[in-house]
Amino acid sequence: MLFFFTSTRTRGSFEAGMAQLGGHAAFIESQTTQISHGDTAKEIGEIYGRYFDGIAIRQCDWGVGNQYLREVAAASRVPVLNMQCDVYHPFQILADLMTIMEHYGREGIRGKTINVAWAYASSYQKPISVPQSLILLMTRFGMHVRLTHPPEYKLMPDIVEQARDNSKKHGGSFEIGHDFDEGFKGADILYPKSWGAC
């Protein structure tokens, strides 16, 4: 587990999950490695791809994170898992989906309305990867997805387009609004208020 950023839930859940499966998750903080002296993504993929059975990485630097994971994966002999990058946060969103399914049932989530609220907070920069991953996954399960955010905090256009395509393909809907009071009305699930692990 290679971390470029701090983590509470992701690190704890990955370590616990590996232990429960009989493995061992090695916690590696990037600043305590030769990455801080210039080791490249290719070198990390080659080195850790020989030491471990998988490499999980959290690298959230904007415009860098996802590309870094892809470069490590291209050089690695083992799978590379995304513990969060600048674009996606897949494992958190899968955990959110599992929690929603536990409450409503797998088929019971179809047709439910989820409001995804997103905005910057001065105390902690909310990553764009969370709402992007949410709108991509929830629209694949026939949910009615509302994304509510201040106008200046837009998501990546290609991600929004994928969410629209997903909703058409899977029978849900996708809408964007900027009025938080309206977005919350009639929603079955409020994210992050109800379910979020963020």
C-alpha positions as CSV (number, residue, x, y, z in Angstrom):
1,M,0.0,0.0,0.0
2,L,1.8,3.1,-1.3
3,F,0.4,6.3,0.1
4,F,1.2,9.8,-1.2
5,F,-1.6,11.2,1.0
6,T,-2.9,10.6,4.5
7,S,-5.7,8.2,5.1
8,T,-7.8,6.8,7.9
9,R,-10.5,4.6,6.5
10,T,-8.8,3.5,3.3
11,R,-5.6,2.4,5.0
12,G,-7.5,0.8,7.9
13,S,-9.9,-1.1,5.7
14,F,-7.2,-2.3,3.3
15,E,-5.0,-3.5,6.2
16,A,-7.9,-5.2,8.0
17,G,-9.1,-6.8,4.7
18,M,-5.7,-8.2,3.9
19,A,-5.3,-9.6,7.4
20,Q,-8.8,-11.2,7.2
21,L,-7.8,-12.9,4.0
22,G,-4.6,-14.2,5.4
23,G,-2.3,-11.8,3.8
24,H,-0.2,-8.9,5.0
25,A,-0.5,-5.3,3.8
26,A,2.7,-3.3,3.9
27,F,2.1,0.4,4.6
28,I,4.6,2.5,2.6
29,E,4.6,6.3,2.9
30,S,6.1,7.8,-0.3
31,Q,8.3,10.4,1.6
32,T,10.1,7.5,3.4
33,T,11.1,5.9,0.1
34,Q,13.4,6.8,-2.7
35,I,10.4,8.3,-4.5
36,S,11.4,11.4,-2.6
37,H,14.8,11.3,-4.3
38,G,13.5,10.6,-7.8
39,D,12.4,7.0,-8.2
40,T,9.9,7.0,-11.1
41,A,6.6,5.3,-11.5
42,K,8.2,2.9,-13.9
43,E,10.8,2.0,-11.3
44,I,8.2,1.6,-8.6
45,G,6.2,-0.8,-10.8
46,E,9.2,-2.8,-11.6
47,I,10.5,-3.0,-8.0
48,Y,7.2,-3.5,-6.1
49,G,5.8,-5.7,-8.8
50,R,8.5,-8.2,-7.9
51,Y,8.2,-7.9,-4.1
52,F,4.4,-8.0,-3.7
53,D,1.4,-9.8,-5.0
54,G,-0.4,-6.5,-5.7
55,I,0.2,-2.8,-5.4
56,A,-2.4,-0.4,-4.0
57,I,-1.7,3.3,-4.5
58,R,-3.2,6.5,-3.2
59,Q,-1.9,9.4,-5.4
60,C,-4.3,12.4,-5.6
61,D,-2.2,15.2,-7.0
62,W,-4.3,16.9,-9.6
63,G,-3.3,16.0,-13.2
64,V,-0.7,13.5,-11.8
65,G,-2.4,10.8,-9.7
66,N,-4.3,8.7,-12.3
67,Q,-1.4,8.9,-14.8
68,Y,1.0,7.8,-12.0
69,L,-1.1,4.7,-11.3
70,R,-1.2,3.8,-15.0
71,E,2.6,4.2,-15.3
72,V,3.2,1.9,-12.3
73,A,0.7,-0.6,-13.7
74,A,2.4,-0.6,-17.2
75,A,5.7,-1.6,-15.5
76,S,4.3,-4.0,-12.9
77,R,3.9,-7.8,-13.1
78,V,1.1,-7.7,-10.5
79,P,-2.2,-5.9,-10.4
80,V,-2.3,-2.2,-9.3
81,L,-5.3,-1.1,-7.2
82,N,-6.5,2.5,-7.0
83,M,-7.0,3.5,-3.4
84,Q,-7.8,7.0,-4.7
85,C,-6.4,9.3,-7.4
86,D,-7.3,12.7,-8.8
87,V,-10.1,11.2,-10.9
88,Y,-11.5,8.2,-9.1
89,H,-12.1,6.7,-5.7
90,P,-13.4,3.2,-6.6
91,F,-13.1,1.3,-3.4
92,Q,-14.9,3.9,-1.3
93,I,-17.7,4.0,-3.8
94,L,-18.0,0.2,-3.9
95,A,-18.2,0.2,-0.1
96,D,-20.9,2.9,-0.3
97,L,-22.8,0.8,-2.9
98,M,-22.5,-2.3,-0.7
99,T,-23.9,-0.4,2.3
100,I,-26.8,0.9,0.2
101,M,-27.5,-2.6,-1.1
102,E,-27.5,-4.0,2.5
103,H,-30.2,-1.5,3.4
104,Y,-32.4,-1.7,0.2
105,G,-31.4,-5.0,-1.3
106,R,-29.6,-5.4,-4.7
107,E,-32.8,-5.0,-6.8
108,G,-34.3,-2.5,-4.3
109,I,-31.9,0.2,-5.2
110,R,-33.2,0.5,-8.8
111,G,-35.4,3.6,-9.0
112,K,-34.1,5.0,-5.7
113,T,-33.0,8.7,-5.8
114,I,-29.6,9.5,-4.4
115,N,-28.5,13.1,-4.1
116,V,-24.7,13.6,-4.3
117,A,-23.7,16.9,-2.7
118,W,-20.3,18.3,-3.4
119,A,-18.5,21.5,-2.5
120,Y,-15.2,22.8,-1.3
121,A,-14.7,23.2,2.4
122,S,-11.9,25.4,3.7
123,S,-11.1,23.0,6.5
124,Y,-10.5,20.1,4.1
125,Q,-10.4,20.0,0.4
126,K,-13.1,17.6,-0.8
127,P,-11.7,15.5,-3.6
128,I,-13.4,15.5,-7.0
129,S,-12.8,11.8,-7.2
130,V,-15.6,11.0,-4.7
131,P,-18.5,12.6,-6.6
132,Q,-17.2,11.5,-9.9
133,S,-17.0,7.9,-8.8
134,L,-20.4,8.0,-7.2
135,I,-22.2,9.4,-10.3
136,L,-20.4,6.8,-12.5
137,L,-21.3,3.8,-10.4
138,M,-24.8,4.6,-9.1
139,T,-26.0,5.4,-12.6
140,R,-25.0,1.9,-13.6
141,F,-27.6,0.4,-11.1
142,G,-30.7,2.2,-12.4
143,M,-30.7,4.8,-9.7
144,H,-31.9,8.4,-10.1
145,V,-28.8,10.4,-9.4
146,R,-28.8,14.1,-8.6
147,L,-25.5,15.9,-8.4
148,T,-25.8,19.1,-6.4
149,H,-22.9,21.5,-6.3
150,P,-22.1,25.2,-6.5
151,P,-21.8,26.3,-10.2
152,E,-18.1,26.9,-9.9
153,Y,-17.3,23.4,-8.7
154,K,-17.8,21.4,-11.9
155,L,-16.8,17.8,-12.4
156,M,-14.8,16.6,-15.4
157,P,-17.0,16.8,-18.6
158,D,-16.2,13.3,-19.8
159,I,-17.2,11.8,-16.4
160,V,-20.5,13.7,-16.5
161,E,-21.1,12.4,-20.1
162,Q,-20.4,8.9,-19.0
163,A,-22.8,9.2,-16.1
164,R,-25.5,10.4,-18.6
165,D,-24.8,7.5,-20.9
166,N,-24.9,5.1,-17.9
167,S,-28.3,6.4,-16.8
168,K,-29.8,6.0,-20.3
169,K,-28.4,2.5,-20.7
170,H,-29.5,1.2,-17.2
171,G,-32.9,2.9,-16.9
172,G,-32.2,5.5,-14.2
173,S,-31.7,9.3,-14.6
174,F,-29.0,11.8,-14.0
175,E,-29.4,15.5,-13.3
176,I,-27.3,18.4,-12.1
177,G,-28.5,21.2,-9.9
178,H,-27.0,24.0,-7.8
179,D,-29.7,24.5,-5.2
180,F,-29.0,22.3,-2.2
181,D,-32.4,22.7,-0.7
182,E,-34.0,21.4,-4.0
183,G,-31.5,18.7,-4.4
184,F,-32.3,17.2,-1.0
185,K,-36.1,17.1,-1.6
186,G,-37.5,13.7,-2.1
187,A,-34.1,12.0,-2.1
188,D,-34.0,8.5,-0.6
189,I,-30.3,8.7,0.0
190,L,-28.3,11.8,0.8
191,Y,-24.6,11.6,0.1
192,P,-22.3,12.3,2.0
193,K,-24.8,12.9,4.9
194,S,-26.3,9.5,5.1
195,W,-23.8,7.0,3.7
196,G,-20.5,8.7,3.1
197,A,-17.3,7.3,4.4
198,C,-15.4,10.3,3.1
